[in-house]
Amino acid sequence: MDIQSIQTKLGLSFRDKTLLQRALTHRSYLNENPEHPLNDNERLEFLGDAALDFITGEYLYHRFPEMNEGELTSLRSALVRTEKLAEFSIKIHLGEHLFLGKGEEESGGRQRLPILCGAFEALMGALYLDQSIQAVSNFFIPLIKPEIEEILETKSHKDSKSLFQELAQSWYKITPTYKSLAESGPDHAKEFTVGAFLNDVCYGQGSGPNKQQAAQAAAQAALEALQIEIRRQGARPERI
């Protein structure tokens, strides 16, 4: 691949072109090309991940001065999760430029979300080393700005427990509680069942391989049940 052409397509200019080449090199390529002079992009991926966390956190801190820590954390997580960074990779056509092994490429590696996410993080790590944290910010912030409004509008940064709590508190002035209802299976493959309650009323049950996942499933079921109840009542009740 022509590194200069790749830079032009990405809208970037590296002083050290080998950093860009490393950022684009997946480990599968080295497995099939052991004579390749550079390492794969996994160390750069680690660095880019840290840089993106910091940049996103700083931007959100200043952009939303009244937002509490919990919501800032949820919003940051939504912006730097694997699926979202893979979307950014697709947007800048990063997958087209990756050095992949033939086997990986034939199995759809250029469209695989973890590979695209890792390559994006590695690119940001390389840009940080080549230039500065500000250069990474200048590239990344324009990508997340339109995403923030959509995430806030759809509340996709919030998990089911948070959404259920918000609705329950606004409707009934009650904070949900969660209780373990059952536990089954052998030690290496247990399944837990948890109930989501408002006062003594169970609004939903959920199961999972641990209590945290079971509680999230219960909260989702409870959220759906409470939404149906609210639509049916059509007026704010005084108590549950």
C-alpha positions in Angstrom: 0.0 0.0 0.0 1.1 3.6 -0.7 1.4 5.3 2.7 1.3 8.7 1.2 -2.0 7.9 -0.5 -3.4 6.6 2.7 -2.5 9.8 4.5 -4.2 11.8 1.9 -7.4 9.8 2.2 -7.4 10.0 5.9 -6.6 13.7 5.9 -3.5 13.2 8.1 0.2 13.9 7.6 2.6 11.9 9.7 6.2 13.0 10.3 7.1 9.3 11.1 5.5 7.3 8.4 6.4 4.0 10.2 4.0 4.9 13.0 1.1 5.0 10.5 2.2 1.8 9.0 2.3 0.1 12.4 -1.1 1.4 13.2 -2.5 -0.3 10.1 -0.7 -3.6 10.7 -2.9 -6.4 12.2 -1.2 -9.3 13.9 -2.5 -11.7 11.3 -0.3 -10.0 8.7 2.8 -10.6 10.7 1.8 -14.2 11.2 1.9 -14.7 7.4 4.8 -12.2 6.8 7.4 -12.8 9.5 9.9 -10.7 7.5 7.8 -7.6 8.0 10.1 -5.0 9.8 7.4 -3.5 12.0 5.4 -4.8 15.0 1.6 -5.1 14.9 -0.7 -2.3 16.1 -1.7 -3.7 19.5 0.6 -1.5 21.6 -0.6 1.6 19.7 -4.1 0.4 20.3 -3.5 0.4 24.0 -2.2 4.0 23.9 -4.9 5.2 21.6 -7.6 3.8 23.9 -6.2 5.8 26.8 -5.9 9.0 24.7 -9.5 8.7 23.5 -10.8 8.2 27.0 -9.0 11.3 28.2 -10.0 13.5 25.3 -13.6 12.5 25.4 -13.8 12.9 29.2 -12.2 16.4 29.0 -14.5 17.5 26.2 -17.7 16.3 28.0 -16.5 17.9 31.2 -16.4 21.3 29.6 -19.4 20.7 27.3 -21.8 19.7 30.0 -20.8 21.6 33.2 -24.0 20.6 35.1 -23.9 16.9 34.2 -23.1 14.6 37.1 -20.2 12.1 37.2 -22.3 9.0 36.5 -23.9 10.4 33.4 -20.6 11.8 32.1 -19.1 8.3 32.5 -22.0 6.7 30.7 -21.9 9.2 27.9 -18.1 8.8 27.5 -18.5 5.0 27.5 -21.1 5.2 24.7 -18.7 7.3 22.6 -15.7 5.1 22.9 -17.2 1.7 22.9 -16.1 -0.9 20.4 -19.1 -0.5 18.1 -18.9 3.3 18.0 -15.2 3.4 17.2 -15.7 0.8 14.5 -18.4 3.1 13.0 -15.8 5.9 12.9 -13.4 3.5 11.2 -16.0 2.8 8.6 -16.7 6.5 8.2 -13.0 7.2 7.3 -12.7 4.0 5.3 -9.9 2.8 7.6 -10.6 -0.9 6.9 -9.6 -0.5 3.3 -6.0 0.4 4.3 -5.3 -2.3 6.9 -2.4 -4.8 6.4 -4.2 -8.1 7.1 -3.3 -11.7 6.6 -5.0 -13.4 3.7 -6.9 -15.8 6.0 -8.2 -12.9 8.0 -9.1 -10.9 5.0 -10.9 -13.8 3.3 -13.0 -14.3 6.5 -14.2 -10.7 6.5 -11.6 -9.1 8.7 -11.9 -5.7 7.0 -15.5 -5.5 8.3 -15.0 -7.1 11.7 -15.9 -4.6 14.4 -13.1 -5.5 16.9 -10.4 -5.2 14.2 -11.9 -1.8 13.0 -12.1 -0.5 16.5 -8.5 -1.6 17.3 -7.2 0.0 14.1 -8.9 3.3 15.0 -7.5 3.3 18.5 -4.0 2.4 17.1 -4.3 5.2 14.5 -5.0 7.7 17.4 -2.1 6.3 19.4 0.2 6.7 16.4 -1.0 10.3 15.9 -0.4 11.1 19.6 3.2 9.8 19.4 3.8 11.5 16.1 2.4 14.9 17.0 0.4 15.6 20.2 -2.7 14.9 22.2 -4.1 18.1 20.6 -3.7 16.5 17.2 -5.7 13.5 18.3 -8.4 15.8 19.7 -8.6 17.9 16.5 -9.2 14.7 14.6 -11.6 13.0 17.0 -13.8 15.7 18.4 -15.5 16.5 15.1 -16.4 12.8 14.8 -18.1 12.6 18.2 -20.0 16.0 18.2 -22.9 14.8 16.1 -23.0 11.5 17.9 -23.5 13.2 21.3 -26.8 14.8 20.4 -28.2 11.5 19.1 -27.0 9.5 22.1 -28.6 12.0 24.5 -31.8 12.2 22.5 -32.2 8.4 22.4 -30.7 7.9 25.9 -28.7 5.0 24.4 -25.8 5.8 26.9 -28.0 4.7 29.8 -28.4 1.1 30.9 -31.7 -0.4 31.8 -31.3 0.0 35.6 -30.7 3.8 35.2 -33.7 4.2 32.9 -36.0 2.2 35.2 -34.8 4.2 38.2 -35.4 7.5 36.4 -38.9 6.6 35.3 -39.8 5.1 38.7 -38.6 8.1 40.6 -40.3 10.6 38.3 -43.6 8.6 38.3 -43.8 7.1 41.8 -41.0 8.8 43.7 -39.7 5.4 44.5 -36.2 4.0 44.0 -36.2 0.4 42.7 -34.7 -2.4 44.6 -33.3 -5.7 43.4 -33.6 -9.1 45.0 -32.1 -12.5 44.2 -35.0 -14.9 43.5 -33.2 -18.1 42.4 -29.8 -19.6 41.7 -29.3 -22.8 39.7 -26.7 -24.8 37.8 -23.2 -26.1 38.6 -20.5 -23.8 40.1 -18.9 -23.3 36.7 -22.1 -22.5 34.9 -24.5 -20.9 37.4 -27.6 -19.0 36.4 -29.0 -16.3 38.6 -32.6 -14.9 38.6 -33.2 -11.4 40.0 -36.4 -9.4 40.5 -36.8 -5.7 40.1 -39.2 -4.2 42.7 -41.0 -1.0 43.4 -41.9 -1.3 47.1 -43.1 -4.9 47.3 -44.3 -5.1 43.7 -42.1 -7.1 41.3 -42.2 -5.3 38.0 -39.8 -7.7 36.2 -37.5 -10.7 36.4 -34.3 -11.4 34.6 -31.7 -14.2 34.4 -28.0 -14.2 33.7 -24.6 -15.8 34.4 -24.0 -13.3 37.2 -26.2 -11.2 39.4 -25.2 -8.0 37.6 -26.4 -9.2 34.2 -29.5 -10.7 35.8 -30.4 -7.4 37.4 -30.0 -5.6 34.1 -32.3 -8.1 32.4 -34.8 -7.6 35.3 -34.6 -3.9 34.9 -35.3 -4.0 31.2 -38.3 -6.2 31.8 -39.5 -3.9 34.6 -38.9 -0.8 32.5 -41.1 -2.2 29.7 -43.8 -3.1 32.2 -43.8 0.3 33.8 -44.0 2.0 30.5 -47.1 0.0 29.6 -48.6 0.8 33.0 -48.0 4.5 32.5 -49.5 4.5 29.1 -52.6 2.8 30.4 -53.1 5.1 33.3 -52.5 8.3 31.5 -52.3 10.3 34.7 -49.8 10.5 37.5 -50.8 8.3 40.4 -50.1 9.5 43.9 -48.8 6.2 45.1 -48.0 2.7 44.0 
